[in-house]
Amino acid sequence: MALNLSQKKEVVAELSGVAGTAHSLIAAEYAGTTVEQLTAMRRKARETGVYLRVVKNTLASRAVAGTEFECVQDSLVGPLLYAFSTEEPGAAGRLIKEFAKSNDKLKPKVVAVGGQQYPASHVDVLAALPTRDQALAMLARVLAEPAAMFARAVKAVADKQGGGDVPAAAETA
């Protein structure tokens, strides 16, 4: 389906808005992927906060101009599926990696995070990033550890000095 100029401008504006707020971008070759597989991927993308779109490379190149994903403009060649992580940086990586396991036609080509372009193999690194909830749990554990260590040290000193035992007379009083 050919787009007229106003439709192209709308696509570029929409994609530019997403690219301006996204955390990461993965462009993947999708040729040979069935409609059912793409539909399942789109459904999963909506659930996980990933903006997934198939768009012409010239429109995508114009959309990422002026954003941190401008670094990928020269690499946008061939039929590509664009996955932008809108909620957390690793979401698009997990989505593409998960669907690439069951579909050998889906191949990541470009990965971009924080204004840097990485090789396609970087999808594994991006997919391994913790989710927001996992990261918050790790932070809470790190913040709580010094207090726990202090409590264990105080208890060890009290036990060593015999202060941990309560005399029998004090219990009856």
VOPAGU-2260 file (C-alpha; in pm, 1 decimal, decimal comma):
REM VOPAGU-2260
SITE   aa  ch    i         X         Y         Z
SITE  MET   A    0       0,0       0,0       0,0
SITE  ALA   A    1     153,9     326,0    -113,5
SITE  LEU   A    2     132,5     621,3     120,8
SITE  ASN   A    3      66,8     973,9       6,3
SITE  LEU   A    4     274,6    1264,2     134,4
SITE  SER   A    5      47,7    1353,1     427,4
SITE  GLN   A    6      38,0     989,3     543,2
SITE  LYS   A    7     417,4     970,8     522,5
SITE  LYS   A    8     444,6    1286,6     732,7
SITE  GLU   A    9     211,8    1132,9     992,9
SITE  VAL   A   10     420,1     813,4    1006,8
SITE  VAL   A   11     743,3    1012,6    1044,6
SITE  ALA   A   12     589,8    1231,5    1317,3
SITE  GLU   A   13     458,2     928,3    1509,1
SITE  LEU   A   14     786,8     738,3    1479,8
SITE  SER   A   15     985,3    1048,9    1572,1
SITE  GLY   A   16     776,4    1095,1    1885,7
SITE  VAL   A   17     838,0     736,5    1991,1
SITE  ALA   A   18    1210,7     758,0    1908,5
SITE  GLY   A   19    1241,0    1075,6    2114,2
SITE  THR   A   20    1124,5     901,4    2431,2
SITE  ALA   A   21    1242,4     542,6    2374,7
SITE  HIS   A   22    1524,8     379,3    2570,2
SITE  SER   A   23    1654,1     144,2    2299,4
SITE  LEU   A   24    1602,9      48,3    1936,5
SITE  ILE   A   25    1639,3    -283,7    1759,4
SITE  ALA   A   26    1596,5    -316,0    1385,2
SITE  ALA   A   27    1552,6    -673,2    1265,2
SITE  GLU   A   28    1509,8    -843,3     930,6
SITE  TYR   A   29    1170,7   -1009,7     916,9
SITE  ALA   A   30    1145,8   -1139,2     557,0
SITE  GLY   A   31     989,2   -1484,8     556,9
SITE  THR   A   32     806,5   -1436,6     886,3
SITE  THR   A   33     442,1   -1541,5     870,8
SITE  VAL   A   34     149,2   -1313,8     946,2
SITE  GLU   A   35      59,8   -1524,9    1251,6
SITE  GLN   A   36     411,0   -1487,4    1391,0
SITE  LEU   A   37     409,1   -1109,7    1338,1
SITE  THR   A   38      63,8   -1083,9    1496,9
SITE  ALA   A   39     182,0   -1278,3    1801,2
SITE  MET   A   40     490,6   -1057,2    1822,2
SITE  ARG   A   41     279,4    -740,6    1803,9
SITE  ARG   A   42      50,5    -871,4    2078,9
SITE  LYS   A   43     346,5    -949,4    2303,6
SITE  ALA   A   44     501,6    -610,0    2220,6
SITE  ARG   A   45     189,5    -425,1    2337,8
SITE  GLU   A   46     196,6    -620,5    2665,6
SITE  THR   A   47     564,4    -548,3    2733,9
SITE  GLY   A   48     582,3    -179,2    2640,1
SITE  VAL   A   49     756,7    -217,3    2304,8
SITE  TYR   A   50     658,0      -5,5    2005,4
SITE  LEU   A   51     680,0    -237,6    1704,0
SITE  ARG   A   52     645,8    -108,0    1348,3
SITE  VAL   A   53     734,5    -204,3     992,8
SITE  VAL   A   54     809,1     111,7     799,0
SITE  LYS   A   55    1017,3     213,5     499,0
SITE  ASN   A   56    1378,9     281,9     585,6
SITE  THR   A   57    1372,3     633,3     438,7
SITE  LEU   A   58    1082,2     724,6     667,3
SITE  ALA   A   59    1254,7     563,8     966,3
SITE  SER   A   60    1575,6     748,8     884,9
SITE  ARG   A   61    1390,4    1080,6     880,6
SITE  ALA   A   62    1210,0     992,1    1202,9
SITE  VAL   A   63    1526,1     915,9    1401,6
SITE  ALA   A   64    1703,3    1231,2    1281,4
SITE  GLY   A   65    1757,9    1458,2    1579,2
SITE  THR   A   66    1713,5    1178,3    1834,5
SITE  GLU   A   67    1970,1     962,2    2011,2
SITE  PHE   A   68    1908,2     693,6    1746,9
SITE  GLU   A   69    2043,5     911,8    1467,6
SITE  CYS   A   70    2358,3     698,1    1475,1
SITE  VAL   A   71    2178,3     410,3    1300,1
SITE  GLN   A   72    2071,5     599,8     986,5
SITE  ASP   A   73    2344,1     450,4     765,9
SITE  SER   A   74    2263,1      93,0     877,6
SITE  LEU   A   75    1895,3      95,6     782,0
SITE  VAL   A   76    1909,4    -126,4     472,8
SITE  GLY   A   77    1664,0    -392,2     360,0
SITE  PRO   A   78    1319,2    -479,9     492,6
SITE  LEU   A   79    1333,9    -404,6     864,1
SITE  LEU   A   80    1106,3    -429,6    1163,5
SITE  TYR   A   81    1165,7    -154,8    1420,5
SITE  ALA   A   82    1125,7    -228,0    1792,7
SITE  PHE   A   83    1153,5      64,8    2034,2
SITE  SER   A   84    1163,4      -1,4    2410,8
SITE  THR   A   85     937,1     262,3    2558,9
SITE  GLU   A   86     919,6     150,3    2923,6
SITE  GLU   A   87    1250,8     -22,5    3002,1
SITE  PRO   A   88    1571,8     -58,7    2797,5
SITE  GLY   A   89    1579,0    -438,4    2771,6
SITE  ALA   A   90    1217,0    -498,3    2667,1
SITE  ALA   A   91    1278,3    -486,9    2290,4
SITE  GLY   A   92    1584,0    -709,3    2326,0
SITE  ARG   A   93    1386,7    -971,3    2519,1
SITE  LEU   A   94    1103,5    -959,1    2263,8
SITE  ILE   A   95    1327,3    -999,7    1957,9
SITE  LYS   A   96    1540,7   -1266,2    2124,8
SITE  GLU   A   97    1234,0   -1465,3    2233,5
SITE  PHE   A   98    1075,9   -1464,3    1887,1
SITE  ALA   A   99    1407,5   -1525,4    1707,1
SITE  LYS   A  100    1440,5   -1856,8    1897,0
SITE  SER   A  101    1131,0   -1998,7    1729,0
SITE  ASN   A  102    1173,8   -1814,8    1397,2
SITE  ASP   A  103    1506,0   -1836,4    1216,9
SITE  LYS   A  104    1387,2   -1574,6     963,7
SITE  LEU   A  105    1385,1   -1300,5    1229,2
SITE  LYS   A  106    1740,5   -1167,6    1255,8
SITE  PRO   A  107    1848,6    -858,6    1449,4
SITE  LYS   A  108    2054,3    -620,5    1236,4
SITE  VAL   A  109    2092,5    -299,2    1438,3
SITE  VAL   A  110    2094,7    -231,0    1812,0
SITE  ALA   A  111    2111,3     121,8    1952,2
SITE  VAL   A  112    2111,8     236,3    2314,2
SITE  GLY   A  113    2205,0     575,5    2455,1
SITE  GLY   A  114    2319,5     725,6    2126,3
SITE  GLN   A  115    2553,3     435,2    2047,6
SITE  GLN   A  116    2509,7     173,1    1778,7
SITE  TYR   A  117    2608,7    -183,2    1863,7
SITE  PRO   A  118    2639,0    -502,7    1659,5
SITE  ALA   A  119    2340,6    -735,0    1626,8
SITE  SER   A  120    2493,4    -973,1    1881,6
SITE  HIS   A  121    2435,1    -704,3    2145,8
SITE  VAL   A  122    2067,3    -810,9    2154,1
SITE  ASP   A  123    2168,7   -1080,6    2405,1
SITE  VAL   A  124    2325,2    -819,6    2634,1
SITE  LEU   A  125    2020,1    -596,3    2605,5
SITE  ALA   A  126    1785,6    -888,5    2672,0
SITE  ALA   A  127    1983,6    -979,2    2984,4
SITE  LEU   A  128    1918,7    -639,2    3145,7
SITE  PRO   A  129    1694,5    -666,8    3450,0
SITE  THR   A  130    1338,9    -540,0    3438,6
SITE  ARG   A  131    1249,3    -232,0    3641,0
SITE  ASP   A  132    1109,9    -442,7    3926,6
SITE  GLN   A  133    1418,6    -665,5    3931,7
SITE  ALA   A  134    1647,8    -361,3    3935,3
SITE  LEU   A  135    1453,7    -204,5    4223,8
SITE  ALA   A  136    1473,1    -531,5    4419,2
SITE  MET   A  137    1851,0    -545,0    4365,3
SITE  LEU   A  138    1883,2    -183,5    4478,7
SITE  ALA   A  139    1677,3    -249,4    4792,2
SITE  ARG   A  140    1893,4    -550,4    4874,1
SITE  VAL   A  141    2213,1    -346,1    4830,1
SITE  LEU   A  142    2078,0     -64,6    5046,6
SITE  ALA   A  143    1963,2    -302,3    5323,2
SITE  GLU   A  144    2286,5    -503,0    5337,6
SITE  PRO   A  145    2496,1    -252,5    5543,4
SITE  ALA   A  146    2229,9    -239,9    5817,4
SITE  ALA   A  147    2208,9    -619,4    5823,4
SITE  MET   A  148    2588,1    -648,5    5845,1
SITE  PHE   A  149    2594,7    -397,8    6133,1
SITE  ALA   A  150    2325,0    -592,3    6320,5
SITE  ARG   A  151    2516,7    -918,2    6273,7
SITE  ALA   A  152    2838,2    -752,0    6396,4
SITE  VAL   A  153    2666,8    -613,0    6708,6
SITE  LYS   A  154    2514,2    -953,0    6784,1
SITE  ALA   A  155    2851,5   -1125,3    6736,7
SITE  VAL   A  156    3021,0    -883,1    6976,0
SITE  ALA   A  157    2740,5    -927,5    7231,5
SITE  ASP   A  158    2762,0   -1306,1    7203,3
SITE  LYS   A  159    3140,7   -1297,2    7239,6
SITE  GLN   A  160    3122,2   -1085,0    7554,2
SITE  GLY   A  161    2845,4   -1298,1    7700,5
SITE  GLY   A  162    2594,6   -1015,0    7679,0
SITE  GLY   A  163    2358,8   -1223,0    7473,7
SITE  ASP   A  164    2259,8   -1441,6    7774,4
SITE  VAL   A  165    1997,8   -1303,2    8011,3
SITE  PRO   A  166    2056,8   -1391,4    8379,2
SITE  ALA   A  167    1786,9   -1604,0    8547,6
SITE  ALA   A  168    1726,8   -1340,1    8818,5
SITE  ALA   A  169    1647,0   -1074,2    8558,3
SITE  GLU   A  170    1389,4   -1300,4    8396,3
SITE  THR   A  171    1185,4   -1340,7    8718,3
SITE  ALA   A  172    1189,8    -973,9    8810,6
